[in-house]
Each structure stands twice: as C-alpha cells, then as structure tokens.
Amino acid sequence: MSLWPVADFLRNKPTAPFLPDFLNNNPTPNGFPWSHYGIHTNYYNTSPNTGVLRSYDFTISRGVIAPDGYQRNVLLINGAFPGPLIEANWGDTIQVTLHNNITGPEEGTALHWHGFLQQGTPWEDGAPAVTQCPVAPGKSFTYQFVASLYGSTWYHSHYSSQYAGGLVGPLVVHGPKSRNYDVDVGPVMLSDWYHDTYFDLVEKTMSTVPGEAFFPSDNNLINGKMFFDCSQVTDGTPCTNNAGISKFRFRRGKTHLLRLINAGAAGLQRFSIDGHKMTVIANDFVDVEPYETKVVTLGIGQRSDVLVKADGDLDAYWMRSNISSCAFTRQPNALAAIYYDNADTNAEPRSTPWDVPDSGICVNDDLSLTEPVMKLPLPKPDLTIDMEMDQYQNETGHRLWRMDGVSFRGNFNSPTLLLSNLGNHTFDPQWSVKNTGDAKSVRVNLINHSGAPHPMHLHGFNMYILHEGPGEWDGKTIIRPSNPQRRDTFMVRAGGHVVMQFDAASNPGVWPFHCHIAWHASAGLFTQFLTAPREVRKLRIPNVVAETCRQWGRWTNTNIPEQIDSGL
C-alpha cells in the first residue's frame, strides 16, 4: 500500500541543488580563505579575518502559504519559508539588513544568529529585552558580526514565538574539514508544523483554561515540505493533498555531507535514512571524533553534520524524521526522497526504515561518544550555581515555567545589555538576571523537576557538557574532563539533570539561557547571565542600537504591543 494519499505525490520540482564550492571565492596564498587556521585552532581565542563582507537584505512581512497543503497565515523572509540560505567562509563578516514590513497587524521583530559567540559584539545577538529593542514596524536594522565559528546553524526571530510562524532560515559557514567528503548536500531543516497562527498558539500557551496550554503540532516537515491528509480539515480552510515533498540527489559511491538542523518549535526529532548508516562529525558548531549511528536525535536548536556514503543497492530511498513520543503531535512522520544518479524522480522509493525504537527519554547521544576534535581540558570553576527548573500555577491561574523560582518576563523598552553598559545593575526580578561578577568559568548544575524534557540553549558560548542523567548529579562524576563535549544546546531529560560549564570571562555581555521549546520560553523558562560586568561597562555600543530603542519607544507611545507572554 502506498504511503501517499495521491498518485502524483512528487509533483514538486527536481531535487535541491548541492552547495557550491565556496573555497574558490576568496583564496589566500595558503590555499584557503582561512589561511593557516585549521581544525585544531582554538577558535574561542582566535579566528581568521578574510576581509570579506557577505551582505544580505531581508524584508519580513506577512503572507499565506501551504507548505503541507494546508493554507495558513505566516511570517516570511523575502516572501519565502524557510528563509534564504546565508553562506560565508570562516573569518568572513556577515551583514544582514532587516526591514520590518509586518502589517495587519503591525509587530516588532528581531533576528537571532543561533550559536554565534558574538565576542565583542553582544548587541548583534538579536534578543529583544536583552541585547536590543525590537525593530519597530516600518523600520530597519543592520546586523553585522564575524563568522568566528564554522559549521551548520540557523537564524530565527527571537520576538515572542514568531519563529513558529515561519521566521527561520539556514546558515552555513564553510571551514576546514575534519573528515573528507565528496558532496555538500547542504542544510536539511527539520521542523514540526502547526496549522494555527503563532499568536493563536501563544494565546493557548498563556491560557488559564485547563489543558489548553498543551497542544499538539499538526505535521512534520523536511526543508519546509510534507503532505497532509486534507480529509481531517473541518473548518473550510483550503487544503490540497499533493503538496509534495523535498527531494535530494545522491551520487552513487560518493560520500555526502548533510547539515541537519532542528528548526522546529517543540518536537525532538529522530532523523534517519533507510538503508544508510550515518557518521556524525559535528554537533552544533563543534567538530567531534566521528561515530556511526542509524538515528540522529536533535532537540530544538541542535544541529548535527553527518556523512552518508551512497552505497545502497536501490535507486531511491526514504529520508525520515520522526517527532519523538515525548512531544505532542498529531502527525510525527516527515518524509523526503533520495534518488541516486539518474533515477526517476517521479518514482516512489520502496526502502524500509531501520528498526530503532524510540526510548521516549529524549536525550542526546552518550557523552562518551561525543569527543571534540579541537581538544580543551575543563578549567576549574570560579562559581558554581545550582539551578532548578519547574512548572507552577500563579495566582491568576496561568501555568508558567520558572528557573530558580523566577518566571521570566522581559521589558522590550529596557534591554539588559544597554542598562549594564551604563553601569545600572538594578534589574527587575522578573528579568531573572544572574550576575557572574569576576568569575572566569561558571559551572551550572541544572536540575529538572518537571515531567518534560527541555532543549536548553546558551547564547554567546559553547558549553562544556560534564554530566547528564536521571535524578540529581552526584556532585563529582564528570565525563572525560580532559576534553568534555562542547555545544550550545543540550537536552535535559524529564526529572533529570545536566551539568554544564562556560568560560564567562571570555565573552563580556548579557546572554540568554533558555529552553528552546517556543511555548516554554513564552511561559517563562528563560534566564540571562551578565558576564564580566566591568568589561561590559567598557563596551562601545553603536549609536544605532540606542536609536532602534528610540524608534521602538516612539512606536509604543501610540501602540501597545500584544506582549501576553515573556516576550522571548
């Protein structure tokens, strides 16, 4: 029996193109744009400067699309979902001018460049109420930052939960190869998909009606495509069964690089390719010693670069990504098609999936498997923080998330970074600011008292991940202290713990630390670290950042933003 509701299931255009060879765009006398820097360079201390500016122009507006056949209102970047691919070489400067053309109704917005350290430029991080004011309707803001890390990542709105409404896109920084491959297939974006608008979902998140804050996604997409069974539609919304899927071309006998990105709102993804094992070579922006797997697990915001050799016997295979059982969804299974060489791209693959059951624990690969290529021993912490996470019901009947007893709510008009730069460290308790003072390295023992797993993301740093497990940490066991795993997003299991550490003094600024499930961040599971405050006082923040706040202030003088959630 066919997996598809109609015969013309592959109506969409031919396969996505491979990424071009970026290395030839600006070679140096040493043969590469990044010159003599390589996979063992400590990129936290130094990175190349190519002198090349990669410039992009983004207009954000409302639109109507049907990526799975079900028509819905969304937010788009240059009229597209996902947004345009940003490409750069390691050491390039990325410049993106954002034009806020959101109307009917008007809204503020901002873009976050997920995983970038923003060393020396924390105002470019794109988190309203933390590093900037939102870009007001009809106004523009130009982000400019150095691609000091290389690998695969994404960008997304950090204004409320706008990114669940379509404001996402892939970003690739080409750099030295830790392992050789023949073909760069490019980004493979995995995302749960909701048929309600993002603001309707935020309203449900913040509802006091019992059970309404827990709602499932409607579908699962690979690179913005999947079909939907339109017989389920009862509200009269236009829907077509043959929306099509994403397709990829493999070259027989060649090794392919796939850049996996979980760009969804809530669902943990389990990615696989029928009949093909994968070799993981990077997690987030960190190259790791290669290890083989049949299934790659990715929480929201996480990325994995994997190598796949096209050595199968068939001409076509299914690519799959399934939302784990620990997330709420009506339709967990995303499909895309892979075709070898000159195979007929209108033929349905006949491959069968791997038999790898979902454990339901919702954690990443064992820490003993994930050893960084660029080795760094764990420094001694100057400050240790025990941080508890839980959910509670406040006096108004809202079910909120909190960290260390605080449910975050930001003030769009008063970014923490700008206040800290002025020497003002008197923060509203709801802003949940943790001042790390003069600490060089900070250890955080995160204890999850809730019954839900959380993908936790720290801006501005690659964290050392020291331990993970059920219950509480024993206070002493560290996995591979000579070279622990590092990444910018990690999974903490329900009722479990993760111990992480970051070198606070290396990056003065104000850095969000939050659950990347959109609805959990909306409901307050968010805090921020003020690092090296005396150095933050010395930052020379460009005048345009304050001007953006003045523009936002003028707009909010006559318009009341519908900030019914945390704002982030």
C-alpha positions in Angstrom: 0.0 0.0 0.0 1.3 3.5 -0.9 2.3 5.8 1.8 0.8 8.7 -0.1 -2.7 10.0 -0.4 -2.5 10.7 -4.2 -0.6 9.2 -7.1 1.2 12.4 -8.1 2.9 12.7 -4.7 6.2 14.0 -6.2 4.7 17.0 -8.0 7.3 19.4 -6.7 10.3 20.4 -8.8 13.6 18.3 -9.1 16.0 17.8 -6.2 17.6 20.6 -4.2 21.0 21.6 -5.7 24.3 20.9 -3.9 26.1 23.8 -2.2 28.7 25.4 -4.4 32.4 25.3 -3.6 32.8 28.4 -1.5 36.6 27.9 -1.1 37.3 29.4 -4.5 35.6 32.7 -3.8 38.5 34.3 -1.9 41.6 32.0 -1.7 44.7 33.2 0.1 48.3 32.4 -0.5 48.0 29.4 1.8 45.2 27.9 -0.4 42.2 28.6 1.8 40.2 31.7 2.8 41.1 30.9 6.4 44.8 30.7 5.6 46.8 28.5 8.0 44.0 28.1 10.6 42.7 24.5 10.8 40.6 22.0 12.8 42.9 22.2 15.8 42.8 26.0 16.1 41.3 27.2 19.3 38.5 29.3 17.7 37.4 30.7 21.1 40.7 32.6 21.3 41.4 33.3 17.6 39.8 33.2 14.2 40.8 34.3 10.7 39.9 37.7 9.2 39.3 37.3 5.5 38.3 40.9 4.9 35.2 39.6 3.0 31.7 41.0 3.7 28.8 38.8 3.0 25.8 41.1 2.6 22.1 40.1 2.7 18.9 42.1 2.6 15.8 40.7 4.4 12.3 42.0 4.3 9.9 40.5 6.9 6.2 40.5 6.0 3.0 38.5 6.4 1.9 36.1 3.8 -0.2 33.0 3.1 1.5 29.7 2.2 0.6 25.9 2.3 3.9 24.0 2.8 2.0 20.8 3.6 -1.1 21.7 1.5 -3.0 23.3 4.4 -3.2 27.1 3.8 -2.3 29.3 6.7 -1.1 32.8 7.6 2.6 33.1 8.3 5.5 35.4 8.6 8.0 35.3 5.7 11.5 36.5 4.9 11.8 37.8 1.3 8.5 36.1 0.7 10.0 32.6 1.5 9.7 29.8 4.0 12.2 28.7 5.1 14.1 32.0 4.7 17.1 32.5 2.4 20.3 30.5 3.0 23.1 32.6 4.4 26.6 31.4 3.3 30.0 32.5 4.4 33.6 31.3 4.9 35.2 31.1 8.3 36.5 34.6 9.1 34.1 36.5 6.8 31.8 39.2 8.2 28.1 38.6 7.8 25.9 41.6 7.3 22.1 41.4 7.3 19.8 44.4 6.9 16.4 43.6 8.4 13.4 45.6 7.1 10.3 45.2 9.3 7.3 45.2 6.9 4.9 43.3 9.2 1.5 44.8 8.9 -2.1 43.8 9.5 -1.4 44.0 12.4 2.0 45.6 12.9 4.5 44.0 15.2 8.1 44.4 16.3 10.7 41.8 15.4 14.4 40.9 15.6 16.7 38.1 14.4 19.0 35.8 16.4 22.0 34.2 14.8 21.9 30.9 16.7 25.2 29.6 18.1 27.4 32.6 17.2 29.6 33.8 20.0 29.3 37.5 19.2 32.5 38.2 21.0 32.9 41.9 21.3 29.5 42.5 19.6 26.9 41.2 22.1 24.4 43.9 20.7 24.2 41.8 17.5 22.8 38.8 19.2 19.2 39.7 18.4 17.4 39.1 21.7 14.8 41.9 22.4 14.7 43.0 26.0 18.2 41.5 26.5 20.6 42.9 23.8 18.4 45.3 21.8 14.9 46.8 21.5 12.7 45.2 18.8 12.9 46.7 15.3 9.7 48.8 15.1 7.2 48.4 12.3 8.4 50.2 9.1 12.0 50.5 10.4 15.2 48.7 9.6 18.2 47.4 11.5 21.6 46.1 10.1 23.2 43.2 11.9 27.0 42.8 11.4 29.1 40.1 13.0 32.1 37.9 12.4 31.8 34.3 11.4 34.2 33.2 14.1 32.9 29.6 14.2 32.3 27.3 11.2 29.7 24.7 10.6 25.9 24.5 10.3 23.4 26.6 12.1 20.2 28.7 11.6 18.7 32.1 12.3 15.3 32.8 13.7 13.1 35.5 15.2 13.5 35.9 18.9 10.4 38.1 19.4 7.8 36.1 21.3 7.3 32.9 19.3 7.4 34.4 15.9 9.8 31.8 14.6 7.0 29.2 14.9 5.1 31.4 12.4 7.8 31.0 9.7 10.7 33.3 10.6 13.6 30.8 10.3 16.4 30.1 7.8 19.6 28.1 7.4 23.1 29.5 7.8 26.3 27.7 6.7 29.9 28.8 7.5 32.4 26.8 5.4 35.6 25.9 7.2 38.3 23.3 7.3 37.1 19.7 7.0 37.7 17.3 10.0 36.7 14.5 7.6 36.7 14.3 3.8 33.6 14.1 1.8 32.7 14.5 -1.9 29.4 16.3 -1.9 27.9 19.0 0.3 24.2 18.4 0.2 23.5 21.5 2.3 21.0 22.2 5.1 18.3 19.7 5.9 15.9 21.6 8.1 13.6 19.6 10.3 10.5 21.3 11.8 7.3 20.5 13.4 4.4 22.5 11.9 1.3 24.0 13.3 -1.8 25.0 11.4 -2.8 27.7 13.9 -1.0 31.0 13.7 1.9 31.6 16.0 0.0 34.2 18.0 -3.0 31.9 18.5 -0.6 29.3 19.9 1.0 31.9 22.2 -2.6 32.6 23.5 -3.1 28.9 24.1 0.2 28.7 25.9 -0.8 31.5 28.2 -4.4 30.3 28.6 -5.9 29.6 32.1 -8.3 27.1 30.6 -7.3 23.6 31.9 -5.4 21.6 29.3 -5.4 24.3 26.6 -1.7 25.1 27.1 -0.9 21.6 26.0 -1.5 21.3 22.2 0.0 19.1 19.5 1.7 20.1 16.3 -0.2 19.1 13.1 2.6 17.9 10.9 6.4 17.5 10.5 8.4 19.0 7.6 11.8 18.4 5.9 13.1 21.6 4.3 9.6 23.1 4.6 7.7 20.3 2.8 5.4 17.4 3.6 1.9 16.3 2.6 -1.2 16.4 4.8 -4.4 14.4 4.8 -6.9 17.1 3.9 -9.8 14.9 4.9 -9.0 15.9 8.5 -9.8 19.6 7.7 -13.3 20.5 9.0 -13.1 24.3 9.2 -13.2 25.0 5.4 -9.6 26.1 5.1 -8.2 25.5 1.6 -6.1 22.3 1.5 -4.6 20.1 -1.2 -3.3 16.6 -0.7 -0.5 16.8 -3.2 1.7 19.5 -1.7 4.9 17.5 -2.5 8.0 16.6 -0.5 11.6 17.6 -0.5 13.9 15.6 -2.8 17.7 15.0 -2.8 20.1 13.6 -5.3 22.9 11.3 -4.3 25.9 10.3 -6.4 26.5 6.6 -6.3 29.7 5.6 -4.4 30.3 9.2 -3.2 30.3 10.4 0.4 27.7 13.2 1.2 27.6 15.8 3.9 24.1 16.6 5.3 23.7 19.5 7.7 20.8 18.5 10.0 19.1 21.4 11.8 16.1 21.1 14.2 14.3 24.4 13.5 11.0 23.5 15.0 9.0 24.9 17.9 8.7 21.9 20.2 9.3 18.5 18.8 12.5 16.5 19.4 13.5 14.9 16.0 14.8 11.4 15.3 16.4 11.5 11.8 17.4 8.5 9.7 17.9 7.4 6.1 16.6 3.9 5.1 19.5 1.5 4.4 22.2 4.0 5.2 24.2 4.5 8.4 25.4 8.0 9.2 28.7 9.1 10.6 28.4 12.1 12.9 31.3 14.6 12.5 29.9 17.7 14.3 27.3 18.6 16.9 26.3 22.2 16.8 29.4 24.3 15.9 31.8 21.7 17.3 33.6 19.0 15.2 33.7 15.7 17.0 35.6 12.5 16.5 33.4 10.5 14.1 31.0 7.9 15.3 28.4 5.8 13.5 24.7 5.7 14.1 21.4 4.8 12.4 19.4 7.6 14.1 20.4 11.1 15.0 18.5 12.8 17.8 18.1 16.5 17.7 16.4 18.8 20.2 15.1 22.2 19.1 18.1 24.4 18.1 20.5 21.5 17.8 22.5 20.6 14.7 24.5 17.6 13.5 26.7 17.3 10.5 26.6 13.8 9.2 28.4 11.9 6.4 26.5 9.4 4.3 28.0 7.1 1.7 25.7 6.4 -1.3 26.4 2.6 -1.3 22.9 1.3 -1.4 21.5 -1.3 -3.8 18.3 0.6 -4.7 18.0 3.7 -6.8 15.7 5.6 -4.3 15.4 5.7 -0.6 13.3 7.4 2.0 14.7 10.0 4.3 12.8 10.2 7.5 12.4 12.4 10.6 10.1 11.4 13.4 9.0 13.6 16.3 9.7 11.7 19.4 7.0 10.3 21.6 7.9 12.8 24.4 6.5 15.6 22.3 2.8 16.4 21.4 1.9 15.9 17.8 -0.9 14.6 15.6 1.4 13.5 12.8 5.0 12.8 13.7 6.4 11.4 10.5 8.2 13.5 8.0 9.4 12.1 4.7 11.7 13.2 1.9 13.1 11.2 -1.1 16.7 10.5 -2.1 17.5 9.5 -5.7 20.7 8.0 -6.9 22.3 9.5 -10.1 19.8 9.4 -12.9 17.0 7.6 -11.1 13.4 8.5 -12.0 12.4 11.3 -9.5 8.7 10.5 -10.1 9.1 7.0 -8.7 8.2 6.3 -5.1 11.1 4.8 -3.0 10.5 1.3 -1.8 13.0 1.2 1.0 12.2 0.2 4.6 13.1 2.0 7.8 15.6 1.0 10.4 14.2 -0.8 13.4 15.4 1.6 16.1 12.7 2.0 18.7 12.1 5.4 20.4 13.2 5.2 24.0 11.0 8.1 25.0 13.7 9.5 27.3 14.5 12.4 24.9 18.3 12.8 25.4 21.2 13.1 23.0 23.9 10.6 22.3 26.0 9.4 25.2 28.6 11.9 26.2 31.3 9.3 26.0 30.7 9.2 22.2 31.0 12.9 21.5 34.6 13.9 21.8 35.6 17.3 20.3 38.3 17.3 17.7 39.7 20.6 19.0 40.7 19.5 22.5 40.1 21.7 25.5 40.6 20.5 29.1 38.0 21.5 31.6 39.1 24.5 33.7 38.4 24.8 37.4 35.2 26.8 38.0 35.2 30.0 40.0 31.5 29.9 40.5 29.0 27.0 40.8 25.3 27.6 40.6 22.5 25.0 41.3 19.6 26.0 39.1 16.2 24.3 39.5 13.5 24.2 36.8 9.8 23.5 37.4 6.3 24.5 36.4 3.7 26.1 38.6 0.4 27.9 38.6 0.4 31.5 39.6 -2.4 33.5 41.3 -4.1 34.4 38.0 -4.4 30.7 37.0 -1.6 30.7 34.4 0.7 27.7 34.2 4.2 29.1 33.9 7.7 27.7 33.8 10.5 29.1 36.0 14.2 28.8 36.7 15.4 29.3 40.3 11.9 30.3 41.3 11.5 33.1 38.6 9.3 33.1 35.6 10.9 35.4 33.1 9.2 38.4 31.6 11.2 40.9 29.6 10.9 44.6 29.0 11.2 45.4 25.3 11.9 49.0 26.1 14.8 48.4 28.5 17.4 45.9 27.2 19.5 44.5 30.0 22.7 45.0 27.9 22.2 48.7 27.4 21.5 49.2 31.1 24.6 47.2 32.1 26.7 49.2 29.7 25.6 52.3 31.6 26.5 50.7 34.9 23.0 50.1 36.0 22.7 46.7 37.6 19.4 47.2 39.3 17.2 44.8 37.5 13.5 43.9 37.8 13.3 40.4 39.5 11.2 39.2 36.5 14.2 39.8 34.2 16.0 36.9 36.0 19.5 38.3 35.6 22.4 36.3 37.1 25.5 38.5 37.5 28.6 36.2 37.4 30.9 39.0 38.5 34.6 38.4 38.1 34.2 34.6 37.7 36.3 33.2 34.8 34.4 29.9 34.5 30.9 29.2 35.7 29.5 25.7 36.4 25.8 25.2 36.4 24.1 22.2 37.8 20.7 22.2 36.1 18.0 20.2 37.9 14.8 19.5 36.0 11.9 18.9 38.5 9.4 18.9 35.7 7.9 15.9 33.8 9.0 17.3 30.5 12.4 17.3 28.7 14.0 20.6 27.7 16.5 21.6 25.0 18.5 24.3 26.8 20.4 26.9 24.7 23.0 29.3 26.0 23.8 32.4 23.8 27.4 33.5 23.4 29.1 30.3 24.4 29.8 26.7 23.6 29.2 25.0 26.9 31.3 22.1 28.3 28.7 19.3 29.0 30.0 17.5 32.0 27.3 15.1 33.0 23.8 14.0 32.2 21.4 11.6 33.7 18.2 10.8 35.8 17.7 12.4 39.2 20.3 14.6 40.7 24.1 14.8 40.0 26.4 13.0 42.5 28.5 16.2 42.6 31.7 14.6 41.4 31.4 12.5 38.2 32.5 14.3 35.0 32.6 12.6 31.6 36.1 13.0 30.1 37.3 16.1 32.0 40.4 16.1 29.8 38.2 17.1 26.8 34.5 17.2 27.5 31.8 17.6 24.9 31.0 21.2 24.0 27.9 22.5 22.3 25.5 25.5 22.5 22.3 23.5 23.1 21.7 20.3 25.2 18.8 18.1 26.2 17.9 17.7 29.9 15.7 14.8 30.5 12.4 14.9 32.4 13.2 14.5 36.1 16.9 14.6 35.4 20.0 16.8 35.4 22.7 18.2 33.2 25.9 19.8 34.5 27.4 22.4 32.2 30.1 25.0 32.4 31.0 28.1 30.4 34.0 30.4 30.4 32.1 33.6 31.4 35.1 36.0 31.4 35.9 35.2 27.7 32.8 36.9 26.5 31.6 40.0 28.3 27.9 40.6 27.7 24.4 39.7 28.7 23.5 36.2 27.4 20.1 34.4 27.4 19.9 30.9 28.8 16.6 29.3 28.0 14.5 26.3 26.9 14.2 26.4 23.1 10.7 24.9 23.1 8.9 28.0 21.9 6.0 27.6 24.3 8.2 27.0 27.3 10.3 30.2 26.7 7.0 32.1 26.1 5.8 30.9 29.5 9.0 32.0 31.3 11.6 29.3 31.1 14.4 31.8 30.5 17.1 33.5 32.4 20.1 35.6 31.5 23.8 35.7 32.5 25.6 39.1 32.9 29.2 38.1 32.4 32.3 40.3 33.2 30.2 43.3 34.1 33.2 45.6 34.4 34.1 44.8 30.8 30.5 45.3 29.7 30.7 48.8 31.1 33.6 49.5 28.6 31.8 48.2 25.5 31.3 50.8 22.8 27.8 50.0 21.6 27.0 51.6 18.3 24.6 54.5 18.4 22.2 52.7 16.0 21.3 50.3 18.9 20.1 53.2 21.1 18.3 54.7 18.0 16.4 51.5 17.5 15.2 51.8 21.1 14.1 55.4 20.4 12.2 54.2 17.3 10.6 51.5 19.3 9.8 53.9 22.1 8.1 56.3 19.7 6.0 53.5 18.2 5.0 52.1 21.6 3.9 55.6 22.7 0.9 55.2 20.4 0.7 51.4 20.0 0.5 48.8 22.8 2.4 45.6 21.8 0.4 42.4 22.5 3.1 41.0 24.8 1.0 38.4 26.6 3.9 36.1 27.2 7.6 36.5 28.3 8.4 38.3 25.0 11.1 35.8 24.0 
